[in-house]
Amino acid sequence: MKFEVARKRLSRLAKGRYHSISYEESYFENNPVPDGTCGLYIEKVGSVFAPAWIEALKKMKEAIGEKLTVIKKRPKNEAPREEKKSLKAKEGE
């Protein structure tokens, strides 16, 4: 997979959150082929690294599923949970 394709896929996964993509090559004297590392980052999810883009994107999808939760917004006229509990306790007295 090319860098540009991985960048577009990461952008879709980020859904408007800050994100970054990087590729790093390490060269060793006894290895003529560089070792490459693909890195992806999404705000509130974190970073993942892998030797190939497809693996890094799979790891990021897993991280998104584990780290991000959907928070239901409370209607403006509804009291917070703590207040609800205290109101129920007072009604029971």
Secondary structure, 3 states (H helix, E strand, C coil): CCHHHHHHHHHHHHCCCCEEEEEEEEEECCEEEEEEEEEEEECCCEEEEECCHHHHHHHHHHHHHHHCCCCCCCCCCCCCHHHHHHHHHHHHC
